[in-house]
């Protein structure tokens, strides 16, 4: 994903509220299922870390989430991360990413 596409998605996500909260248990199967379902429904979501204050642990958890749910980290602001995964079905896609023309 290109930088201008990430910037576009961050702009869309500005008004969104976090739909998944990550607590002290970290990355569990239930959490991954909730993130997967939210991405299927919305494509672009915010997740909030409430117990993990250490940046290294947040990044490790976020990497695991990205790997297990096949999503992309669009940005991280404080304790809130923005995740994006394009819907597999073109009919159900809600977000059209901009394309750079040369």
Secondary structure, 3 states (H helix, E strand, C coil): CCHHHHHHHHHHHCCCCCCEEECCCCCCHHHHHHHHHHHHHHCEEEEEECCCCCHHHHHHHHHHHHHHHCCEEEEEECCEEEEECCCCCHHHCCCCCCCCCC
